[in-house]
Amino acid sequence: MMQRWMGFIAALLLLAGCSHLIGKQEVLSAVQKMAAYEKDAIEEQKKLTELEQKQNALYARMMSYGFKHFTKVEQLAKEALTIIEERRKYLAGEYKAMHSGKRQLNVIKREMSGLHDEHAKQQINQFIEVAEQRYETYDKLYVQYKEMLTLEKELYILLQNKDVTAERLQQQIDRINERYWNIMDINGQFNVYTKKYNREKKQLYHMWK
């Protein structure tokens, strides 16, 4: 009878040990998935940057023509509107990738509850805190960028109106510039959190190497 109980206790200990190991594996798997989604987001960002450069080139050409060549400006403005819609598509792709990564934090939180190593829990909590701050900052960046696209669209619609005044155009350009500087400010914060995020992720891998 005693041997049966000893065997039962040994089995429980083995299961507990396996559960502990699975918790670590699941946490690392979730972090790896986050990295994969980040890679997808970066690809969308590259396409966004290419389109931004293309649109800026069109805008420069429009400014060089002026309203003396309204037909040319009108045509270029239509091309710019097409680019804006493409940018919306890639922005949506970037947002989807980032939030897919964010959802992995729920997996990490769930698996962390099964860990008994307090040092590991502390390290994971630090990672989660920085990651959440980073995702929160990204959401702010996303909202500002999306609003800027709307303002840019309004500008290119105005540029197709032959009777629009220089004052009205300048007002719209000022609104776009204000949004642009907001984006640059938030992007700076996002980059700071990204450095912290990468550092915490590296420490997490190092802890379980």
Backbone torsions as a table, in degrees:
resi	resn	phi	psi	omega
1	MET	NA	-43.5	179.8
2	MET	-60.9	-39.7	-178.6
3	GLN	-64.1	-36.5	179.3
4	ARG	-65.2	-41.3	178.7
5	TRP	-67.0	-39.9	178.7
6	MET	-63.4	-41.1	178.0
7	GLY	-64.3	-38.9	179.0
8	PHE	-64.4	-43.1	178.7
9	ILE	-64.6	-41.5	178.8
10	ALA	-62.1	-38.4	178.8
11	ALA	-65.1	-40.9	178.3
12	LEU	-62.9	-42.5	178.8
13	LEU	-63.4	-39.2	179.0
14	LEU	-64.6	-43.5	178.6
15	LEU	-63.4	-39.6	179.0
16	ALA	-63.6	-41.4	178.9
17	GLY	-65.0	-41.0	179.1
18	CYS	-65.8	-40.8	178.9
19	SER	-60.5	-40.9	178.7
20	HIS	-62.2	-42.6	-179.6
21	LEU	-67.6	-42.1	179.3
22	ILE	-61.6	-39.1	178.2
23	GLY	-57.5	-44.6	178.2
24	LYS	-63.2	-45.8	-178.2
25	GLN	-61.6	-41.4	-179.4
26	GLU	-67.2	-38.9	178.2
27	VAL	-63.4	-48.6	-179.7
28	LEU	-64.6	-37.0	177.9
29	SER	-63.0	-41.3	178.7
30	ALA	-64.7	-40.5	178.4
31	VAL	-64.1	-39.8	178.4
32	GLN	-65.6	-38.1	177.1
33	LYS	-65.6	-38.8	176.4
34	MET	-58.8	-42.5	179.9
35	ALA	-63.6	-38.6	179.6
36	ALA	-65.9	-41.4	177.6
37	TYR	-66.6	-36.2	176.7
38	GLU	-60.1	-40.1	179.5
39	LYS	-62.6	-41.5	176.9
40	ASP	-62.2	-41.7	-179.8
41	ALA	-63.3	-39.6	179.4
42	ILE	-62.6	-38.9	177.9
43	GLU	-62.7	-40.5	177.5
44	GLU	-65.9	-38.4	178.9
45	GLN	-62.4	-40.1	179.7
46	LYS	-61.3	-42.9	179.2
47	LYS	-66.2	-38.4	177.0
48	LEU	-61.5	-43.9	-179.7
49	THR	-62.9	-42.9	178.3
50	GLU	-60.4	-42.9	-179.9
51	LEU	-69.0	-36.7	176.6
52	GLU	-59.8	-45.0	179.9
53	GLN	-63.7	-40.3	178.7
54	LYS	-64.3	-42.5	179.7
55	GLN	-68.0	-39.6	177.8
56	ASN	-61.4	-37.4	178.2
57	ALA	-64.9	-40.6	177.7
58	LEU	-64.1	-42.3	-179.8
59	TYR	-62.8	-41.5	178.9
60	ALA	-61.8	-39.6	178.2
61	ARG	-65.8	-40.1	179.3
62	MET	-61.9	-42.8	-179.6
63	MET	-66.7	-32.1	179.6
64	SER	-72.2	-31.7	178.6
65	TYR	-76.0	-46.0	-175.1
66	GLY	70.1	179.2	-176.7
67	PHE	-77.7	1.1	173.1
68	LYS	-68.4	-25.6	178.4
69	HIS	-119.7	61.6	-172.8
70	PHE	-59.1	-39.6	-177.9
71	THR	-59.6	-41.6	178.9
72	LYS	-67.6	-42.7	178.7
73	VAL	-61.8	-43.6	-179.9
74	GLU	-59.8	-44.2	-179.5
75	GLN	-65.1	-44.0	179.6
76	LEU	-65.5	-35.2	178.5
77	ALA	-64.6	-38.0	176.9
78	LYS	-64.9	-40.1	177.3
79	GLU	-63.6	-39.5	-179.9
80	ALA	-64.6	-37.8	178.3
81	LEU	-63.7	-36.4	177.0
82	THR	-64.2	-41.2	179.2
83	ILE	-65.0	-39.6	178.9
84	ILE	-59.1	-41.9	178.9
85	GLU	-66.1	-35.3	175.6
86	GLU	-65.4	-40.9	178.4
87	ARG	-62.4	-38.7	177.1
88	ARG	-59.0	-41.0	-178.3
89	LYS	-64.3	-45.3	-179.4
90	TYR	-72.3	-31.5	175.1
91	LEU	-63.4	-41.0	178.3
92	ALA	-63.9	-38.1	177.8
93	GLY	-65.5	-41.1	177.9
94	GLU	-63.4	-44.8	-179.4
95	TYR	-61.4	-44.1	-179.9
96	LYS	-61.7	-43.7	179.7
97	ALA	-64.2	-44.5	-179.4
98	MET	-62.8	-41.7	-177.9
99	HIS	-76.6	-23.7	172.3
100	SER	-66.2	-39.4	176.0
101	GLY	-65.6	-41.5	-179.0
102	LYS	-60.8	-36.7	-179.3
103	ARG	-64.0	-23.4	178.4
104	GLN	-67.2	-19.9	177.1
105	LEU	-63.1	-32.0	177.4
106	ASN	-65.4	-37.2	176.9
107	VAL	-63.4	-45.8	-178.8
108	ILE	-61.8	-43.5	179.7
109	LYS	-62.4	-41.3	-179.2
110	ARG	-66.0	-45.7	-177.7
111	GLU	-70.6	-29.8	-178.3
112	MET	-63.8	-28.5	-178.5
113	SER	-64.8	-21.3	179.9
114	GLY	-91.1	-1.1	-179.9
115	LEU	-88.2	147.0	-179.7
116	HIS	-109.8	-10.1	-179.1
117	ASP	-80.3	109.5	-177.2
118	GLU	-65.1	-35.4	178.2
119	HIS	-63.7	-42.9	178.9
120	ALA	-63.3	-42.8	179.1
121	LYS	-61.1	-42.2	179.8
122	GLN	-63.1	-43.0	-179.8
123	GLN	-65.0	-41.1	179.4
124	ILE	-67.3	-40.6	178.0
125	ASN	-59.8	-40.1	177.7
126	GLN	-62.9	-42.6	178.4
127	PHE	-62.1	-46.1	-179.4
128	ILE	-61.8	-44.6	-178.1
129	GLU	-60.0	-47.5	180.0
130	VAL	-66.3	-41.7	-179.9
131	ALA	-61.5	-42.6	-179.8
132	GLU	-65.9	-39.7	176.9
133	GLN	-63.0	-40.3	-179.8
134	ARG	-65.8	-45.2	179.6
135	TYR	-66.6	-36.4	177.0
136	GLU	-62.5	-41.6	178.6
137	THR	-67.4	-38.9	177.4
138	TYR	-60.4	-41.4	179.9
139	ASP	-60.3	-39.4	176.8
140	LYS	-64.0	-42.2	179.5
141	LEU	-62.9	-42.9	179.9
142	TYR	-60.5	-46.2	-179.2
143	VAL	-61.8	-45.3	-179.8
144	GLN	-64.0	-42.5	-178.4
145	TYR	-66.3	-42.4	-180.0
146	LYS	-62.7	-40.9	178.2
147	GLU	-66.8	-35.3	178.1
148	MET	-65.6	-36.9	177.2
149	LEU	-60.5	-39.3	178.3
150	THR	-64.2	-42.7	178.6
151	LEU	-65.3	-38.9	178.3
152	GLU	-66.3	-39.5	177.3
153	LYS	-59.8	-44.2	178.4
154	GLU	-60.5	-37.7	179.7
155	LEU	-63.5	-46.1	-177.1
156	TYR	-71.8	-23.9	171.9
157	ILE	-71.3	-41.4	177.0
158	LEU	-61.3	-38.7	-178.5
159	LEU	-67.7	-11.9	175.8
160	GLN	-94.4	3.0	178.1
161	ASN	-103.1	111.9	-175.7
162	LYS	-64.3	-24.1	-175.3
163	ASP	-95.1	3.7	-178.7
164	VAL	-66.7	143.3	-178.2
165	THR	-88.3	156.9	177.9
166	ALA	-62.9	-34.4	179.7
167	GLU	-64.4	-42.6	-179.7
168	ARG	-65.7	-40.6	178.3
169	LEU	-63.3	-42.5	-179.0
170	GLN	-64.7	-37.5	177.7
171	GLN	-60.3	-43.2	-179.3
172	GLN	-68.0	-40.5	178.6
173	ILE	-63.9	-38.9	178.2
174	ASP	-63.4	-39.8	179.1
175	ARG	-65.0	-39.8	178.8
176	ILE	-66.6	-42.9	-179.7
177	ASN	-63.7	-39.9	178.2
178	GLU	-61.6	-42.3	178.9
179	ARG	-66.1	-38.1	179.8
180	TYR	-60.6	-44.5	-179.6
181	TRP	-69.0	-31.6	173.4
182	ASN	-62.3	-42.6	179.5
183	ILE	-63.6	-43.0	179.8
184	MET	-62.7	-38.3	-179.9
185	ASP	-66.5	-47.6	179.9
186	ILE	-67.0	-37.3	179.4
187	ASN	-62.9	-35.3	176.4
188	GLY	-62.0	-43.0	177.3
189	GLN	-64.0	-41.4	179.9
190	PHE	-61.3	-41.2	179.4
191	ASN	-64.5	-36.6	177.3
192	VAL	-63.6	-46.6	179.2
193	TYR	-66.2	-32.1	178.9
194	THR	-64.7	-40.3	177.4
195	LYS	-63.5	-43.6	178.3
196	LYS	-64.9	-41.3	-179.7
197	TYR	-61.0	-46.2	179.4
198	ASN	-64.6	-36.4	178.4
199	ARG	-67.0	-44.3	179.2
200	GLU	-65.5	-38.5	179.2
201	LYS	-65.1	-40.8	178.5
202	LYS	-63.2	-41.6	179.3
203	GLN	-66.4	-34.1	178.5
204	LEU	-65.4	-45.2	177.2
205	TYR	-63.5	-41.7	-178.1
206	HIS	-64.0	-36.3	-179.4
207	MET	-62.1	-35.9	-176.4
208	TRP	-110.5	22.0	-178.9
209	LYS	-66.9	NA	NA
